Amino acid sequence: RSLARQCSQLWLKTREEIGYPLGTYQEANLVYPHVSEKLSRKEVLGQAQTFVLEIGTEELPPHDVVEATEQLEKSLVQILGKRRLSHGKVHTYGTPRRLAVVVENLCLKQMEEEVELRGPPVAKAFDQEGKPTKAAEGFCRKNNVPVDSLYKKIDGKTEYIYARVKESARYADEVLSEDLPTIISGISFPKSMRWNSNIVFSRPVRWIMALHGDLVVPFSFAGISR
């Protein structure tokens, strides 16, 4: 106790001498790690690869470890489905200082998908002469489709214009880079701590890591970058 008190007094004295400086918080400037110009992602990753997410924390209560790993698995599986990323089995692991989720055979890219989009009613989309109105033109411009690709369908008692749009496939690491902060921040606990610009978690997060095969998935959470 005597040694601890002396260390505390020395620390306070040092802080006083340097004017009690405040730490500054800055958003991380993420730089997307480009694959070598001579190699494509496909050459780096091949096809499906294992995805790993690890979160290092200060010591968590035992029940929080269980809660967090269960929520991590559920949230990640939901995101992968929503984002059209096919995968194999999902495993979670937890210790008082580390939470991890492993996804087997995560695909390289999203699956392409063609979706049907409903526009304004036909009565508002075309004038009496059958020419497209600003409503129809705006719908086409917003969804990047030509006017002549529109078709009509009745929904309930009203006839609407529709268009089919193909959603492009993005690389899995690009998609996850956007979604991982949301997944982590969505984990809830019976009792949480608030720190670092109002970040809420059971205990402070000290490090994060995400890999898809050998490729780093860059993202930031609680002022920490990976």
Z-matrix of the N, CA and C atoms (Angstrom, degrees):
N
C 1 1.453
C 2 1.529 1 111.65
N 3 1.333 2 114.83 1 -39.19
C 4 1.463 3 119.28 2 179.47
C 5 1.525 4 110.32 3 -62.73
N 6 1.342 5 116.59 4 -43.07
C 7 1.461 6 120.85 5 179.93
C 8 1.531 7 110.57 6 -65.56
N 9 1.320 8 116.50 7 -41.07
C 10 1.462 9 120.27 8 179.33
C 11 1.521 10 110.96 9 -63.22
N 12 1.347 11 115.86 10 -40.03
C 13 1.462 12 120.15 11 178.98
C 14 1.524 13 110.76 12 -64.84
N 15 1.339 14 116.79 13 -41.63
C 16 1.459 15 120.51 14 179.34
C 17 1.532 16 111.01 15 -63.36
N 18 1.339 17 115.94 16 -40.50
C 19 1.471 18 120.04 17 178.86
C 20 1.529 19 110.49 18 -64.20
N 21 1.326 20 116.05 19 -40.82
C 22 1.468 21 120.52 20 179.68
C 23 1.522 22 110.94 21 -64.85
N 24 1.323 23 116.00 22 -42.91
C 25 1.463 24 120.01 23 -179.91
C 26 1.527 25 110.89 24 -64.61
N 27 1.327 26 116.49 25 -40.61
C 28 1.461 27 120.61 26 178.70
C 29 1.526 28 110.51 27 -64.71
N 30 1.322 29 116.20 28 -40.13
C 31 1.463 30 120.82 29 179.56
C 32 1.533 31 110.46 30 -64.14
N 33 1.336 32 117.25 31 -43.87
C 34 1.460 33 120.64 32 178.91
C 35 1.525 34 111.22 33 -64.16
N 36 1.319 35 116.16 34 -39.50
C 37 1.461 36 120.10 35 179.32
C 38 1.526 37 110.71 36 -64.80
N 39 1.325 38 115.85 37 -42.48
C 40 1.465 39 120.22 38 179.34
C 41 1.527 40 110.66 39 -63.16
N 42 1.336 41 117.08 40 -43.51
C 43 1.462 42 121.43 41 178.63
C 44 1.536 43 110.99 42 -61.62
N 45 1.320 44 115.84 43 -39.28
C 46 1.460 45 120.04 44 -179.79
C 47 1.522 46 110.60 45 -65.71
N 48 1.334 47 116.57 46 -41.57
C 49 1.465 48 121.16 47 -177.67
C 50 1.525 49 111.87 48 -64.33
N 51 1.322 50 117.19 49 -32.11
C 52 1.475 51 119.45 50 -177.62
C 53 1.528 52 112.05 51 -98.53
N 54 1.332 53 116.05 52 10.58
C 55 1.459 54 119.95 53 172.42
C 56 1.508 55 116.10 54 81.71
N 57 1.299 56 117.67 55 25.81
C 58 1.468 57 122.69 56 178.77
C 59 1.538 58 112.38 57 48.67
N 60 1.328 59 118.50 58 59.94
C 61 1.476 60 119.36 59 -178.53
C 62 1.527 61 111.25 60 -66.01
N 63 1.333 62 114.90 61 144.93
C 64 1.458 63 120.34 62 178.07
C 65 1.518 64 110.01 63 -95.65
N 66 1.309 65 116.06 64 140.78
C 67 1.452 66 119.68 65 174.16
C 68 1.520 67 109.32 66 -70.77
N 69 1.296 68 117.19 67 150.08
C 70 1.466 69 121.26 68 179.35
C 71 1.509 70 109.81 69 -113.10
N 72 1.319 71 114.87 70 141.94
C 73 1.472 72 120.98 71 179.07
C 74 1.517 73 109.25 72 -108.75
N 75 1.300 74 117.10 73 128.00
C 76 1.453 75 121.78 74 177.56
C 77 1.511 76 109.21 75 -129.25
N 78 1.338 77 115.28 76 141.08
C 79 1.452 78 119.05 77 175.04
C 80 1.522 79 108.87 78 -63.85
N 81 1.318 80 114.99 79 138.88
C 82 1.458 81 119.00 80 -179.58
C 83 1.520 82 110.45 81 -68.21
N 84 1.317 83 116.09 82 136.91
C 85 1.458 84 121.21 83 176.36
C 86 1.522 85 108.29 84 -91.05
N 87 1.325 86 115.14 85 92.75
C 88 1.457 87 119.32 86 -175.98
C 89 1.517 88 110.38 87 -74.22
N 90 1.302 89 115.75 88 130.14
C 91 1.457 90 121.45 89 174.23
C 92 1.507 91 107.56 90 -112.96
N 93 1.319 92 115.95 91 120.33
C 94 1.461 93 118.58 92 -176.22
C 95 1.520 94 109.30 93 -68.40
N 96 1.334 95 118.65 94 124.86
C 97 1.463 96 122.10 95 -177.01
C 98 1.519 97 110.98 96 -74.49
N 99 1.326 98 115.68 97 101.18
C 100 1.456 99 119.11 98 -178.60
C 101 1.522 100 110.85 99 -69.88
N 102 1.312 101 113.92 100 142.28
C 103 1.452 102 119.67 101 174.14
C 104 1.519 103 107.67 102 -71.26
N 105 1.316 104 117.26 103 150.97
C 106 1.451 105 121.83 104 179.58
C 107 1.521 106 111.00 105 -47.73
N 108 1.343 107 116.93 106 140.16
C 109 1.457 108 120.89 107 -179.25
C 110 1.520 109 111.77 108 -59.08
N 111 1.315 110 117.29 109 -25.87
C 112 1.456 111 120.57 110 -178.30
C 113 1.522 112 111.92 111 -85.85
N 114 1.327 113 116.58 112 -11.13
C 115 1.460 114 120.20 113 -176.99
C 116 1.518 115 110.36 114 -124.85
N 117 1.307 116 116.31 115 136.41
C 118 1.457 117 120.83 116 174.68
C 119 1.522 118 108.47 117 -87.89
N 120 1.341 119 116.34 118 167.29
C 121 1.460 120 119.36 119 175.33
C 122 1.520 121 110.38 120 -59.48
N 123 1.321 122 115.48 121 -37.34
C 124 1.458 123 119.25 122 -178.50
C 125 1.519 124 110.62 123 -61.49
N 126 1.348 125 116.44 124 -37.47
C 127 1.463 126 119.73 125 179.71
C 128 1.526 127 111.07 126 -72.93
N 129 1.336 128 116.57 127 -31.05
C 130 1.460 129 120.13 128 179.11
C 131 1.522 130 110.87 129 -75.35
N 132 1.336 131 115.57 130 -46.18
C 133 1.454 132 120.33 131 -174.15
C 134 1.518 133 114.12 132 -95.61
N 135 1.333 134 116.55 133 -20.55
C 136 1.462 135 118.41 134 -172.25
C 137 1.509 136 108.47 135 73.43
N 138 1.307 137 117.27 136 -120.84
C 139 1.461 138 120.77 137 176.74
C 140 1.531 139 108.74 138 -109.71
N 141 1.315 140 116.80 139 -126.97
C 142 1.464 141 119.69 140 -179.01
C 143 1.529 142 110.81 141 -65.45
N 144 1.327 143 115.39 142 140.08
C 145 1.461 144 121.33 143 -179.05
C 146 1.530 145 109.92 144 -135.99
N 147 1.320 146 115.75 145 161.87
C 148 1.463 147 120.96 146 176.99
C 149 1.525 148 110.13 147 -72.53
N 150 1.315 149 115.64 148 135.88
C 151 1.465 150 121.62 149 175.14
C 152 1.526 151 108.65 150 -109.17
N 153 1.324 152 116.31 151 135.34
C 154 1.467 153 121.59 152 -179.22
C 155 1.521 154 109.66 153 -129.84
N 156 1.318 155 115.78 154 130.62
C 157 1.463 156 122.28 155 172.25
C 158 1.516 157 108.12 156 -122.52
N 159 1.338 158 117.03 157 126.42
C 160 1.463 159 121.97 158 176.76
C 161 1.522 160 109.83 159 -125.86
N 162 1.310 161 114.96 160 140.58
C 163 1.464 162 121.77 161 178.74
C 164 1.521 163 107.93 162 -126.15
N 165 1.318 164 116.85 163 117.51
C 166 1.457 165 121.21 164 178.24
C 167 1.519 166 110.20 165 -96.20
N 168 1.320 167 116.64 166 131.98
C 169 1.463 168 120.95 167 -175.72
C 170 1.524 169 111.22 168 -133.61
N 171 1.323 170 115.30 169 170.61
C 172 1.460 171 119.17 170 164.71
C 173 1.526 172 107.01 171 -71.24
N 174 1.313 173 117.52 172 166.30
C 175 1.470 174 120.98 173 -168.55
C 176 1.525 175 112.93 174 -58.62
N 177 1.341 176 114.50 175 122.73
C 178 1.459 177 121.96 176 -178.88
C 179 1.523 178 111.22 177 -91.78
N 180 1.325 179 118.26 178 147.09
C 181 1.466 180 120.87 179 171.27
C 182 1.532 181 109.37 180 -63.12
N 183 1.328 182 118.33 181 147.85
C 184 1.475 183 121.19 182 -177.13
C 185 1.524 184 114.02 183 -53.13
N 186 1.337 185 118.30 184 -43.94
C 187 1.463 186 119.53 185 -177.60
C 188 1.523 187 111.68 186 -68.93
N 189 1.347 188 117.61 187 -27.31
C 190 1.458 189 120.48 188 177.36
C 191 1.524 190 111.15 189 -70.72
N 192 1.333 191 116.96 190 -32.98
C 193 1.469 192 120.58 191 176.84
C 194 1.524 193 109.82 192 -61.44
N 195 1.319 194 116.33 193 -46.47
C 196 1.467 195 121.23 194 -179.97
C 197 1.523 196 110.74 195 -63.36
N 198 1.332 197 116.34 196 -47.76
C 199 1.464 198 121.06 197 -179.56
C 200 1.525 199 110.99 198 -59.66
N 201 1.318 200 116.50 199 -46.03
C 202 1.459 201 120.72 200 -175.16
C 203 1.525 202 112.12 201 -65.80
N 204 1.329 203 117.54 202 -43.40
C 205 1.464 204 119.45 203 -179.40
C 206 1.521 205 111.25 204 -65.42
N 207 1.320 206 117.45 205 -38.38
C 208 1.467 207 120.39 206 178.12
C 209 1.529 208 110.91 207 -64.84
N 210 1.323 209 116.20 208 -42.86
C 211 1.467 210 119.74 209 179.94
C 212 1.523 211 111.61 210 -69.01
N 213 1.335 212 116.39 211 -37.41
C 214 1.460 213 119.95 212 177.62
C 215 1.525 214 111.08 213 -58.72
N 216 1.322 215 115.95 214 -47.94
C 217 1.463 216 120.02 215 -179.31
C 218 1.526 217 110.99 216 -61.78
N 219 1.311 218 116.44 217 -48.11
C 220 1.465 219 120.53 218 -177.64
C 221 1.526 220 111.41 219 -61.57
N 222 1.328 221 116.93 220 -46.16
C 223 1.467 222 121.04 221 -177.64
C 224 1.515 223 111.92 222 -66.48
N 225 1.336 224 116.33 223 -42.95
C 226 1.454 225 119.52 224 -178.10
C 227 1.524 226 111.19 225 -66.26
N 228 1.321 227 117.23 226 -42.51
C 229 1.467 228 120.49 227 178.46
C 230 1.528 229 110.31 228 -61.39
N 231 1.319 230 117.28 229 -40.57
C 232 1.465 231 120.64 230 178.28
C 233 1.523 232 111.30 231 -63.27
N 234 1.328 233 116.56 232 -44.06
C 235 1.461 234 120.67 233 -179.70
C 236 1.523 235 110.88 234 -64.60
N 237 1.330 236 117.31 235 -43.31
C 238 1.463 237 120.38 236 -179.66
C 239 1.524 238 110.91 237 -61.16
N 240 1.324 239 116.45 238 -40.35
C 241 1.457 240 119.66 239 177.64
C 242 1.517 241 111.92 240 -66.61
N 243 1.320 242 116.03 241 -45.12
C 244 1.460 243 121.18 242 -179.62
C 245 1.517 244 111.11 243 -63.23
N 246 1.314 245 116.79 244 -35.05
C 247 1.467 246 121.77 245 -176.75
C 248 1.534 247 113.54 246 -90.30
N 249 1.305 248 116.83 247 5.67
C 250 1.476 249 122.25 248 176.94
C 251 1.534 250 111.42 249 61.35
N 252 1.323 251 115.88 250 44.51
C 253 1.463 252 121.70 251 177.92
C 254 1.529 253 108.42 252 -111.87
N 255 1.320 254 116.26 253 107.57
C 256 1.463 255 120.06 254 -178.72
C 257 1.525 256 110.19 255 -74.15
N 258 1.338 257 116.39 256 151.09
C 259 1.463 258 120.18 257 -175.42
C 260 1.518 259 110.26 258 -160.59
N 261 1.333 260 114.58 259 171.06
C 262 1.455 261 121.11 260 176.78
C 263 1.517 262 110.85 261 -99.11
N 264 1.325 263 115.65 262 -143.88
C 265 1.464 264 120.64 263 -177.02
C 266 1.532 265 111.21 264 -67.90
N 267 1.331 266 114.53 265 151.43
C 268 1.463 267 121.46 266 178.78
C 269 1.526 268 108.67 267 -117.73
N 270 1.326 269 116.47 268 129.73
C 271 1.469 270 122.05 269 -179.43
C 272 1.528 271 109.00 270 -122.98
N 273 1.317 272 116.53 271 143.59
C 274 1.461 273 120.54 272 175.36
C 275 1.525 274 110.05 273 -123.33
N 276 1.324 275 114.99 274 149.16
C 277 1.457 276 121.82 275 -179.76
C 278 1.527 277 108.19 276 -138.22
N 279 1.316 278 116.40 277 148.06
C 280 1.451 279 118.99 278 179.65
C 281 1.509 280 113.34 279 -150.52
N 282 1.310 281 115.43 280 138.55
C 283 1.461 282 123.49 281 171.23
C 284 1.532 283 105.88 282 -131.59
N 285 1.323 284 118.64 283 171.06
C 286 1.471 285 119.09 284 179.79
C 287 1.530 286 114.57 285 -57.81
N 288 1.332 287 117.57 286 -22.81
C 289 1.460 288 119.61 287 -177.67
C 290 1.530 289 113.75 288 -119.47
N 291 1.305 290 117.06 289 7.36
C 292 1.468 291 118.13 290 -177.77
C 293 1.521 292 110.58 291 -152.93
N 294 1.339 293 115.12 292 132.57
C 295 1.456 294 122.52 293 172.73
C 296 1.520 295 107.30 294 -117.76
N 297 1.316 296 116.83 295 136.74
C 298 1.462 297 119.28 296 -177.38
C 299 1.518 298 110.44 297 -143.76
N 300 1.329 299 114.82 298 146.88
C 301 1.461 300 121.32 299 173.17
C 302 1.524 301 107.32 300 -134.20
N 303 1.329 302 115.74 301 134.60
C 304 1.463 303 122.57 302 -177.79
C 305 1.523 304 108.39 303 -121.78
N 306 1.325 305 116.07 304 127.47
C 307 1.463 306 121.74 305 179.46
C 308 1.522 307 108.30 306 -114.43
N 309 1.309 308 116.51 307 118.77
C 310 1.459 309 120.56 308 179.02
C 311 1.529 310 110.40 309 -78.47
N 312 1.326 311 115.19 310 144.57
C 313 1.470 312 122.34 311 171.18
C 314 1.528 313 113.50 312 50.56
N 315 1.320 314 116.18 313 49.45
C 316 1.459 315 119.62 314 174.95
C 317 1.525 316 108.62 315 -76.06
N 318 1.320 317 116.32 316 130.29
C 319 1.465 318 121.23 317 -174.32
C 320 1.525 319 111.75 318 -64.63
N 321 1.329 320 115.29 319 160.36
C 322 1.458 321 121.76 320 179.68
C 323 1.526 322 111.31 321 -72.71
N 324 1.351 323 115.82 322 -41.52
C 325 1.462 324 120.89 323 -176.53
C 326 1.520 325 110.76 324 -134.15
N 327 1.309 326 115.21 325 163.03
C 328 1.457 327 120.80 326 173.40
C 329 1.531 328 110.37 327 -64.46
N 330 1.311 329 115.42 328 156.01
C 331 1.457 330 120.09 329 171.02
C 332 1.526 331 108.32 330 -80.68
N 333 1.325 332 116.34 331 135.58
C 334 1.458 333 119.43 332 176.06
C 335 1.520 334 109.19 333 -67.63
N 336 1.312 335 116.02 334 147.90
C 337 1.457 336 119.82 335 -178.24
C 338 1.521 337 109.85 336 -144.69
N 339 1.303 338 115.69 337 138.15
C 340 1.458 339 121.15 338 175.81
C 341 1.523 340 108.22 339 -104.24
N 342 1.305 341 116.41 340 124.09
C 343 1.463 342 120.68 341 -177.17
C 344 1.521 343 110.31 342 -117.53
N 345 1.316 344 115.00 343 152.36
C 346 1.460 345 121.54 344 178.02
C 347 1.521 346 108.87 345 -99.60
N 348 1.330 347 115.81 346 124.59
C 349 1.457 348 121.07 347 -178.85
C 350 1.521 349 110.13 348 -112.18
N 351 1.312 350 115.44 349 132.97
C 352 1.461 351 120.15 350 178.58
C 353 1.518 352 110.62 351 -93.20
N 354 1.317 353 115.98 352 133.92
C 355 1.451 354 121.96 353 178.38
C 356 1.516 355 111.98 354 -103.70
N 357 1.321 356 116.80 355 -157.12
C 358 1.467 357 120.49 356 -179.68
C 359 1.531 358 111.85 357 -73.07
N 360 1.308 359 118.15 358 165.90
C 361 1.466 360 120.70 359 176.45
C 362 1.523 361 111.06 360 -58.77
N 363 1.317 362 116.03 361 149.15
C 364 1.464 363 121.13 362 -179.27
C 365 1.523 364 110.54 363 -56.61
N 366 1.328 365 117.45 364 -37.84
C 367 1.465 366 121.44 365 -178.59
C 368 1.524 367 112.17 366 -60.78
N 369 1.351 368 117.03 367 -28.45
C 370 1.459 369 120.85 368 178.85
C 371 1.522 370 112.31 369 -97.22
N 372 1.333 371 116.40 370 -16.14
C 373 1.463 372 120.20 371 -176.54
C 374 1.523 373 112.75 372 -86.13
N 375 1.330 374 117.11 373 -23.75
C 376 1.467 375 121.09 374 -179.15
C 377 1.524 376 109.56 375 -133.27
N 378 1.326 377 115.18 376 143.99
C 379 1.465 378 118.75 377 178.32
C 380 1.524 379 110.35 378 -83.36
N 381 1.322 380 116.64 379 -173.47
C 382 1.459 381 121.33 380 -176.43
C 383 1.521 382 112.29 381 -65.48
N 384 1.320 383 117.21 382 -22.67
C 385 1.464 384 121.21 383 179.01
C 386 1.527 385 111.95 384 -91.47
N 387 1.337 386 116.15 385 2.22
C 388 1.459 387 119.97 386 178.67
C 389 1.514 388 114.31 387 83.75
N 390 1.320 389 117.29 388 10.00
C 391 1.460 390 120.71 389 179.50
C 392 1.534 391 109.65 390 -88.69
N 393 1.346 392 116.49 391 145.69
C 394 1.473 393 119.20 392 -178.81
C 395 1.528 394 111.43 393 -66.04
N 396 1.310 395 115.35 394 138.23
C 397 1.462 396 121.29 395 177.56
C 398 1.529 397 109.87 396 -88.92
N 399 1.331 398 115.53 397 179.59
C 400 1.464 399 119.54 398 177.01
C 401 1.526 400 111.20 399 -62.57
N 402 1.339 401 116.73 400 -29.60
C 403 1.468 402 120.12 401 178.55
C 404 1.520 403 110.67 402 -64.25
N 405 1.333 404 116.58 403 -44.06
C 406 1.466 405 120.81 404 178.94
C 407 1.522 406 110.86 405 -68.66
N 408 1.328 407 116.36 406 -42.51
C 409 1.467 408 120.13 407 -179.59
C 410 1.526 409 110.65 408 -64.30
N 411 1.331 410 116.42 409 -39.07
C 412 1.460 411 119.51 410 178.09
C 413 1.514 412 112.01 411 -65.45
N 414 1.327 413 116.92 412 -39.66
C 415 1.468 414 121.44 413 177.18
C 416 1.524 415 110.49 414 -62.18
N 417 1.340 416 116.43 415 -42.79
C 418 1.469 417 120.29 416 179.43
C 419 1.520 418 111.55 417 -67.41
N 420 1.317 419 116.29 418 -42.04
C 421 1.458 420 120.29 419 -179.78
C 422 1.526 421 111.08 420 -64.73
N 423 1.319 422 116.91 421 -42.23
C 424 1.460 423 121.71 422 -179.97
C 425 1.520 424 111.84 423 -61.46
N 426 1.323 425 116.87 424 -38.22
C 427 1.467 426 121.04 425 -175.60
C 428 1.521 427 113.62 426 -103.73
N 429 1.350 428 115.89 427 5.30
C 430 1.464 429 121.79 428 175.61
C 431 1.537 430 112.15 429 56.29
N 432 1.318 431 115.53 430 50.52
C 433 1.469 432 121.05 431 177.55
C 434 1.523 433 108.63 432 -128.39
N 435 1.342 434 118.36 433 146.98
C 436 1.468 435 120.67 434 177.64
C 437 1.527 436 111.34 435 -73.43
N 438 1.321 437 115.65 436 152.63
C 439 1.464 438 120.48 437 -178.81
C 440 1.519 439 111.32 438 -61.12
N 441 1.345 440 116.42 439 -37.50
C 442 1.471 441 119.04 440 -176.45
C 443 1.529 442 113.12 441 -71.64
N 444 1.345 443 117.61 442 -4.17
C 445 1.469 444 119.60 443 177.38
C 446 1.533 445 111.85 444 -91.94
N 447 1.329 446 116.90 445 -5.63
C 448 1.462 447 120.57 446 -179.06
C 449 1.527 448 111.20 447 -70.84
N 450 1.307 449 115.74 448 149.06
C 451 1.461 450 120.49 449 174.10
C 452 1.523 451 108.86 450 -139.89
N 453 1.333 452 115.45 451 166.47
C 454 1.466 453 120.78 452 -173.62
C 455 1.522 454 111.08 453 -111.41
N 456 1.336 455 114.68 454 144.49
C 457 1.464 456 121.26 455 175.03
C 458 1.523 457 109.01 456 -147.43
N 459 1.316 458 115.04 457 148.03
C 460 1.454 459 119.95 458 177.60
C 461 1.526 460 109.15 459 -92.49
N 462 1.315 461 115.63 460 128.75
C 463 1.460 462 122.23 461 176.60
C 464 1.525 463 107.00 462 -123.15
N 465 1.320 464 116.46 463 109.29
C 466 1.460 465 119.71 464 -173.59
C 467 1.516 466 109.64 465 72.26
N 468 1.316 467 116.32 466 -118.91
C 469 1.463 468 120.78 467 179.15
C 470 1.524 469 112.31 468 -108.86
N 471 1.342 470 116.29 469 5.30
C 472 1.464 471 120.39 470 -175.43
C 473 1.525 472 110.84 471 -119.12
N 474 1.320 473 115.88 472 141.64
C 475 1.464 474 121.61 473 177.23
C 476 1.531 475 108.73 474 -96.56
N 477 1.323 476 116.17 475 127.88
C 478 1.462 477 122.37 476 -178.33
C 479 1.523 478 110.26 477 -118.78
N 480 1.337 479 114.45 478 162.79
C 481 1.463 480 119.07 479 169.68
C 482 1.526 481 108.26 480 -92.00
N 483 1.327 482 115.36 481 149.67
C 484 1.463 483 121.95 482 -179.17
C 485 1.523 484 109.79 483 -135.27
N 486 1.307 485 114.99 484 159.24
C 487 1.465 486 121.67 485 174.03
C 488 1.521 487 108.49 486 -144.06
N 489 1.315 488 114.56 487 148.96
C 490 1.464 489 120.03 488 175.25
C 491 1.528 490 107.96 489 -103.69
N 492 1.325 491 114.99 490 127.99
C 493 1.463 492 121.15 491 -175.98
C 494 1.517 493 109.51 492 -124.94
N 495 1.317 494 115.94 493 131.62
C 496 1.464 495 120.68 494 178.07
C 497 1.526 496 108.90 495 -91.84
N 498 1.318 497 115.68 496 120.22
C 499 1.460 498 120.67 497 177.44
C 500 1.524 499 109.10 498 -83.94
N 501 1.317 500 116.09 499 125.65
C 502 1.460 501 120.69 500 -176.12
C 503 1.517 502 111.59 501 -69.12
N 504 1.318 503 115.57 502 157.81
C 505 1.468 504 121.77 503 -179.73
C 506 1.525 505 109.53 504 -94.79
N 507 1.322 506 116.75 505 127.53
C 508 1.459 507 122.24 506 176.54
C 509 1.524 508 109.34 507 -107.70
N 510 1.328 509 115.26 508 161.47
C 511 1.460 510 119.67 509 179.05
C 512 1.528 511 110.22 510 -70.89
N 513 1.323 512 115.18 511 145.11
C 514 1.467 513 121.08 512 -176.07
C 515 1.524 514 111.74 513 -59.64
N 516 1.335 515 117.87 514 -40.19
C 517 1.458 516 119.79 515 -178.10
C 518 1.528 517 111.88 516 -66.73
N 519 1.334 518 117.26 517 -32.50
C 520 1.465 519 119.94 518 176.99
C 521 1.526 520 110.85 519 -67.90
N 522 1.326 521 115.85 520 -43.15
C 523 1.463 522 120.86 521 -179.43
C 524 1.531 523 110.79 522 -64.74
N 525 1.330 524 116.33 523 -48.17
C 526 1.465 525 120.28 524 -177.59
C 527 1.524 526 111.99 525 -66.20
N 528 1.316 527 116.83 526 -30.64
C 529 1.459 528 120.38 527 177.59
C 530 1.528 529 111.00 528 -57.44
N 531 1.332 530 116.25 529 -32.82
C 532 1.461 531 121.16 530 179.28
C 533 1.528 532 112.13 531 -81.56
N 534 1.333 533 116.64 532 -32.86
C 535 1.467 534 120.79 533 -170.91
C 536 1.527 535 115.20 534 -92.69
N 537 1.321 536 118.46 535 -23.50
C 538 1.465 537 119.96 536 -175.06
C 539 1.532 538 113.56 537 -60.77
N 540 1.344 539 119.89 538 -42.19
C 541 1.468 540 118.12 539 177.91
C 542 1.527 541 112.60 540 -58.99
N 543 1.331 542 116.61 541 -37.58
C 544 1.465 543 120.65 542 179.21
C 545 1.522 544 111.11 543 -67.00
N 546 1.329 545 116.27 544 -39.67
C 547 1.464 546 120.49 545 179.51
C 548 1.525 547 110.60 546 -61.89
N 549 1.332 548 116.69 547 -45.83
C 550 1.466 549 120.37 548 -177.81
C 551 1.531 550 111.04 549 -68.83
N 552 1.326 551 116.04 550 -45.13
C 553 1.468 552 118.76 551 -178.34
C 554 1.524 553 112.00 552 -67.42
N 555 1.332 554 116.92 553 -18.94
C 556 1.459 555 120.56 554 179.83
C 557 1.514 556 114.44 555 -80.87
N 558 1.334 557 117.78 556 -8.05
C 559 1.467 558 120.62 557 178.46
C 560 1.528 559 108.85 558 -71.78
N 561 1.318 560 116.55 559 127.84
C 562 1.468 561 120.48 560 -178.44
C 563 1.526 562 110.69 561 -113.37
N 564 1.319 563 115.51 562 151.72
C 565 1.459 564 122.51 563 -178.63
C 566 1.527 565 109.41 564 -133.79
N 567 1.349 566 117.26 565 154.59
C 568 1.471 567 119.74 566 176.30
C 569 1.528 568 111.99 567 -57.98
N 570 1.343 569 115.72 568 -39.30
C 571 1.459 570 121.04 569 176.54
C 572 1.520 571 107.86 570 -134.36
N 573 1.329 572 116.44 571 129.59
C 574 1.460 573 120.86 572 -177.29
C 575 1.518 574 110.84 573 -125.14
N 576 1.335 575 115.04 574 161.28
C 577 1.456 576 121.97 575 174.20
C 578 1.521 577 108.23 576 -105.49
N 579 1.307 578 116.20 577 150.47
C 580 1.461 579 121.71 578 177.93
C 581 1.533 580 108.00 579 -118.89
N 582 1.317 581 116.40 580 126.56
C 583 1.461 582 119.78 581 -178.12
C 584 1.526 583 108.86 582 -157.26
N 585 1.305 584 116.44 583 172.65
C 586 1.461 585 123.38 584 172.48
C 587 1.524 586 111.96 585 47.75
N 588 1.300 587 116.70 586 73.11
C 589 1.461 588 121.57 587 178.12
C 590 1.523 589 111.92 588 61.17
N 591 1.339 590 115.02 589 44.22
C 592 1.466 591 122.40 590 173.47
C 593 1.529 592 114.78 591 68.88
N 594 1.322 593 118.25 592 25.37
C 595 1.458 594 120.86 593 171.03
C 596 1.526 595 108.30 594 -70.30
N 597 1.323 596 117.20 595 135.16
C 598 1.464 597 121.78 596 -178.17
C 599 1.524 598 109.60 597 -116.01
N 600 1.328 599 116.29 598 126.94
C 601 1.462 600 122.58 599 177.85
C 602 1.528 601 106.81 600 -160.83
N 603 1.312 602 116.96 601 166.04
C 604 1.460 603 119.93 602 -179.33
C 605 1.525 604 111.50 603 -58.67
N 606 1.331 605 115.97 604 -46.50
C 607 1.460 606 122.83 605 176.75
C 608 1.527 607 107.41 606 -141.05
N 609 1.328 608 118.88 607 159.38
C 610 1.457 609 119.97 608 -179.20
C 611 1.529 610 113.03 609 -56.60
N 612 1.326 611 115.62 610 138.14
C 613 1.464 612 122.41 611 176.43
C 614 1.520 613 107.73 612 -86.62
N 615 1.325 614 116.87 613 130.45
C 616 1.465 615 121.32 614 -175.32
C 617 1.526 616 113.23 615 -106.70
N 618 1.332 617 117.62 616 -27.80
C 619 1.461 618 119.52 617 177.83
C 620 1.525 619 109.39 618 -158.83
N 621 1.331 620 115.57 619 157.71
C 622 1.460 621 122.26 620 178.85
C 623 1.518 622 108.67 621 -138.76
N 624 1.316 623 115.85 622 153.12
C 625 1.464 624 120.55 623 179.90
C 626 1.520 625 109.12 624 -152.76
N 627 1.331 626 116.50 625 134.44
C 628 1.461 627 121.13 626 176.58
C 629 1.521 628 108.95 627 -141.28
N 630 1.324 629 116.07 628 129.10
C 631 1.464 630 122.33 629 -179.98
C 632 1.519 631 110.06 630 -133.02
N 633 1.321 632 115.27 631 139.55
C 634 1.461 633 120.99 632 169.88
C 635 1.522 634 105.92 633 -118.46
N 636 1.321 635 116.06 634 101.11
C 637 1.455 636 119.28 635 -169.60
C 638 1.519 637 108.18 636 64.52
N 639 1.342 638 116.55 637 -125.29
C 640 1.462 639 121.10 638 177.83
C 641 1.527 640 112.23 639 -95.99
N 642 1.314 641 116.90 640 4.17
C 643 1.455 642 120.86 641 -175.24
C 644 1.530 643 110.83 642 -96.85
N 645 1.330 644 116.14 643 127.72
C 646 1.465 645 121.35 644 177.19
C 647 1.526 646 109.37 645 -73.22
N 648 1.319 647 116.32 646 133.67
C 649 1.468 648 121.66 647 174.79
C 650 1.528 649 107.22 648 -98.82
N 651 1.328 650 119.10 649 107.44
C 652 1.467 651 120.89 650 -174.33
C 653 1.519 652 112.29 651 -79.42
N 654 1.315 653 116.85 652 133.35
C 655 1.457 654 121.33 653 172.65
C 656 1.517 655 108.75 654 -161.94
N 657 1.324 656 115.94 655 169.58
C 658 1.457 657 121.40 656 -177.57
C 659 1.517 658 109.74 657 -132.07
N 660 1.331 659 115.76 658 140.73
C 661 1.463 660 121.47 659 175.12
C 662 1.519 661 108.85 660 -149.92
N 663 1.307 662 116.49 661 133.10
C 664 1.470 663 122.79 662 178.03
C 665 1.523 664 112.16 663 56.23
N 666 1.341 665 116.12 664 35.75
C 667 1.450 666 120.12 665 179.38
C 668 1.510 667 114.83 666 77.71
N 669 1.336 668 116.67 667 5.48
C 670 1.463 669 121.88 668 179.71
C 671 1.521 670 108.24 669 -107.56
N 672 1.315 671 116.74 670 135.30
C 673 1.461 672 120.91 671 -178.80
C 674 1.505 673 111.17 672 -113.51
N 675 1.318 674 113.94 673 151.98
C 676 1.465 675 119.27 674 173.32
C 677 1.512 676 108.31 675 -133.74
